[in-house]
Amino acid sequence: PNAHFHKDWDKRVKCWFDQPGRKLRRRQTREKKALTVAPRPVAGSLRPVVRCQTFKYNTKVRAGRGFTLEELKAAGISRKVAPTLGIAVDHRRRNRSSESLQANVQRLKEYRSKLIVFPRKLSKPKRGDSDEAELKVASQLAGPILPIRQVPSAVKARAITQEERSTSVFRSMRIARANARLIGVREKRAKEQAEADMLKKK
């Protein structure tokens, strides 16, 4: 009675016999792409450092979609020129803190200092193009461009104080949230109370 052999399980089995072949094909495609984009970096465009979303993950940093217009302006790079230099641009993103702005401006400046720009015509180099000595030593970058490293927190372990034990962080956060949510209602109530007091005085 416990032998459930009438389910046609063999029809729903997913095999993966082509895994080694796919691995080889992916590698060959990567090599072909590297040859196509050479001497540009294999990784593609330079990406900014951004913080992950939500309270749970915002202590970590990752690569973003593109640099903001404000970051490009501070670094002295035109928004039209940036994509031609291999810099990703995101016109929607906004800088919410001066720290992230400065970090990405520094990242752009470091990239610009290491960048070798090939002239469109070798016989007619323009302003901003690299000289012949730099062009000779140029090689294709295989890994990530300016890899992003997690910044370790500088907080060291210590004993919990009595004040910290007595205060509830959750409670204080909930109170702050409620205050922010009810600010309009309380202002309206206070205004109505003031008007009622004025009428009483009259």
DOVEXRO-185620 format. One record per residue: residue in three letters; x, y, z of N, C-alpha, C, O in turn. Coordinates in steps of 0.2 Angstrom, whole numbers, plus 5000, padded with zeros to 4 digits. Example, Ala and Ser with C-alpha at 12.3 -4.5 7.8 and 13.67 -1.06 7.14 Angstrom:
ALA506649725039506249785039506649845039507149835042/SER506449895035506849955036506450005039506750065040/
end
This chain:
PRO500449945000500050005000500450065000500250124998/ASN501050065002501550125003501950134997502350184997/ALA501950094992502350094986501950144981501550114977/HIS502150204980501850254976502250254969502550304968/PHE502150204965502450204959502050214952502250194947/HIS501550254953501150264947501050344946500550374945/LYS501650374947501650454947502050474940502050534940/ASP502250434936502650454930503250504932503350554929/TRP503550484937504150524940504650534935505050584934/ASP504750484930505350484925505250544920505650564917/LYS504550564919504450614915504650684917504750734913/ARG504650694924504750754927505550764930505650814933/VAL505950714928506650714930507050764926506950764919/LYS507350814929507750864925508550844925508850844931/CYS508750824920509550804920509950864918509650914915/TRP510550854919511050914918511650884915512250904917/PHE511550844910512150814907512650864903513150854901/ASP512250924901512650974897513051024901513351074898/GLN513151014908513451054912514151074910514351124909/PRO514551014909515251034907515351064900515751114900/GLY514851054896514851084889514751154890515051204887/ARG514251174894513951244895514551284898514651344897/LYS514851254903515451284906515951304901516251364902/LEU516151264897516651274892516351334887516751374885/ARG515751324885515451374881515451444884515551494880/ARG515251454890515251514894515951544894516051604893/ARG516451504895517151524895517351554888517751604888/GLN517151514883517351534876517051604874517351644871/THR516451614877516051674876516351734879516451784876/ARG516551724885516951774889517551794886517751854885/GLU517951744883518551754879518451794873518851844871/LYS517951774870517751814863517551884865517751934861/LYS517151894870516951964872517552004874517552064872/ALA518051974878518652014880519052034874519252094874/LEU519051994868519352014862519052064859519352114856/THR518352064859517952114855518052184859518052234855/VAL517952184865518052254869518752274870518852334872/ALA519252234869519952254870520052314866519852334861/PRO520452364869520852354876520452384882520752394887/ARG519752394881519352414887519352354892519452294890/PRO519152374898519152324903518552274902518052284899/VAL518652204904518152154903517552164907517052144905/ALA517652194913517052204918516552254915516052254918/GLY516752294910516252344908516352414911516952434912/SER515852444913515952514915516052514923515952474926/LEU516352574925516452584932515852604935515452644933/ARG515752574941515052584945515252614951515752604954/PRO514752654954514852684960514752644967514552584966/VAL514952664972514852624979514252654982514152714983/VAL513752604983513152624986512952584992513252524992/ARG512552604996512352565002511752525000511352544996/CYS511752465003511152415002510552445005510552485010/GLN509952425003509352455005509152415012509352365014/THR508652455015508352435021508852425027509452425027/PHE508552435033508852435040509352375041509852385044/LYS509052315038509452255039510152255035510652235038/TYR510152285029510752275025511152345024511652345021/ASN510952395027511252465025511952475028512252525027/THR512152425032512852425034513352405029513952415030/LYS513052375024513552345018513552395012513052425011/VAL514052385009514052425002514152384996514352324997/ARG513952404991513952364985513952414979514052474979/ALA514052384973514152424967513452444965512952404965/GLY513352514963512752534961512652534953513052504950/ARG512052564951511952564943512452614940512652604935/GLY512452674943512852734939512952794944512652794949/PHE513452834942513652894946513052944944512852954939/THR512952984950512453044949512753094945513353104945/LEU512353144943512553204939512953244944513453284942/GLU512753244950513153294955513853264956514353304957/GLU513953194957514553164958515053184952515653194952/LEU514753174946515153184939515353264939515953274937/LYS514953304941515053374941515653394946516053434944/ALA515653364952516153374957516853344955517353374956/ALA516753294951517453264948517653294942518253284940/GLY517253344939517453384933517353344927517753344922/ILE516853294927516753254921516053274918515653274922/SER516053284911515453294908514953234908515253174907/ARG514353244909513853184908513853154902513653094901/LYS513953194896514053164889514653124888514653074884/VAL515253154891515853124890515953054894516353014892/ALA515653054900515752994905515652934902516052884903/PRO515052914898514952844895515552834890515752774889/THR515852884887516352864882517052854886517452824883/LEU517052864892517652844896517552784900517952764904/GLY516952754899516852694903516552704910516752664914/ILE516252754911515952774917515152774917514852804912/ALA514852734921514152724921513752784924514052804929/VAL513252804921512852864923512152844925511852814921/ASP511952874931511252854933510952924935511052954940/HIS510552954930510253024931509653024937509453074939/ARG509452964939508852954944509152954951508752984955/ARG509752934952509952924959510152994962510353034958/ARG510053004968510153064972510653054977510652994980/ASN511053104979511553094984511153124991511053184991/ARG511153074995510753095002511253115007511053135012/SER511953095006512453115011513053135008513253115002/SER513453185011514053215009514553155009515053155005/GLU514553105013515053055013515053015007515552995004/SER514452995005514352954999514552994993514952964988/LEU514453054993514653094987515353104987515653094981/GLN515753114992516453124992516753054991517253054987/ALA516452994993516752934992516752914984517252894981/ASN516252934981516152924974516552974969516752954964/VAL516653034972517053084968517753054968518153064963/GLN517953034974518653004975518752944971519252944968/ARG518252904970518252844966518352864958518752834955/LEU517952914956518052944949518752974948519052964943/LYS518953014953519653044952520252984952520652994948/GLU520152934956520652884956520652844949521152824946/TYR520052834946519952804940520252844934520552814930/ARG520052904935520352954929521052954929521352964924/SER521352954935522152954936522452894933523052894930/LYS522052834933522352774930522152754923522352714920/LEU521652794921521452784914521852804908522252854909/ILE521952754903522252774897521752784892521452734890/VAL521752834889521252854883521652854877522052884875/PHE521352804872521652794866521352854861520752864861/PRO521752884857521452934852521052894847521252834845/ARG520552924844520152894838520652884832520652834829/LYS521052944831521552934826522252944829522452994832/LEU522652884828523352894831523752944828524152974832/SER523652964822524053024819523753094822524153134821/LYS523153094824522853164827522653154834522053154835/PRO523053144839522753144846522453214848522753264846/LYS521953204852521653264854521753284861522153244865/ARG521553334864521653354871521353304876520753294875/GLY521653274881521353224885521553154883521553114887/ASP521853144877522053074875522753064878523153114880/SER522953004880523552984883524152984878524052984871/ASP524752994880525352994875525552924873525252874876/GLU525952924868526152864865526552814870526452754870/ALA526952844875527252794880526752754884526852694885/GLU526152794886525652754890525252704886525052654888/LEU525152724879524752674875525152614874524852564873/LYS525852614874526252554873526152504878526152444877/VAL526152534885526152494890525452474892525352434897/ALA524852494889524252484890524052404890524252374885/SER523652374895523452304894522752304897522552344900/GLN522452254894521652244896521652224903521952174905/LEU521152254907521052234914520552174914520052184911/ALA520752124917520352064917519852064923519252044922/GLY520052084929519552084935519152144936519052174931/PRO518852144941518352204942518752274943519352274945/ILE518452324940518752394940518652424947518152424950/LEU519252444950519252464957518752424962518252454964/PRO518952364963518552324967518252354974518652394977/ILE517652344976517352374982517452334988517352274987/ARG517752364993517852324999517452345004517352405005/GLN517252295008516752315014517252345020517752325021/VAL516952405022517252445027517152405034516552405036/PRO517652385038517452355044517252405049517552465049/SER516752385054516552435059517052445064517452395066/ALA517152505066517752525071517552515078517852525083/VAL516852485079516652475086516952415089516852365087/LYS517252425095517552365099517052345104516652375106/ALA517152275106516752245111516852285118517452295120/ARG516352295122516452325128515852305133515352275130/ALA515852325139515352305144514752345143514852405141/ILE514152315144513552355143513452395149513452375155/THR513252465149513152505154512452495157512052475154/GLN512352525163511752515167511152555163510652535162/GLU511452615160510952655157510652625150510152635149/GLU511152585147510952555141510452495143510052475139/ARG510552465148510152405150509452435152508952405150/SER509352495155508752525157508352545151507752555151/THR508652575146508352605140508152545135508552505133/SER507552555132507352505127507452545120507052595119/VAL507852515116507952545109507352535105507152585101/PHE507052485105506352465101505852515103505552545099/ARG505752525110505252575112505352645110504952675108/SER506052665110506152735108506052745101505852795099/MET506252695097506152695090505352695088505152735083/ARG504952665092504252665091503952725092503452755089/ILE504152755098503952825100504152875094503752915093/ALA504752875092504952925087504552915080504452965077/ARG504452845079504052835073503252865074503052895069/ALA503052855080502352875081502352955081501852985078/ASN502852985084502853065084502953085076502653135075/ALA503353055072503353075065502753065062502553105057/ARG502353015063501752995060501153045062500753065058/LEU501153065069500653105071500753175072500353215075/ILE501253195069501453275069500953315066500753365069/GLY500653295061500153335058499453345062499153395062/VAL499253285064498653275068498753325075498253355077/ARG499353315078499453355084499453425083499253465087/GLU499753445077499753525076499053545074498953605076/LYS498653505071497953525069497553535076497253585077/ARG497753485080497353485087497553545091497153575094/ALA498253565091498453615095498153685092498053725096/LYS498153685085497853745082497153755084496953815085/GLU496753705084496053705085495953725093495453765094/GLN496353705097496353715104496453795105496153825109/ALA496953815102497153885102496553935100496453985103/GLU496253915094495653955092495153945097494753995098/ALA494953895100494453885105494553925111494153955113/ASP495253935113495353975119495254045117495054085121/MET495454065111495354135109494654155109494454205111/LEU494154105107493454125107493154125114492754165115/LYS493454085118493254085125493454155128493054185132/LYS494054185127494254245130493754305127493654355131/LYS493554295121493154345118492454345122492054395120/
end
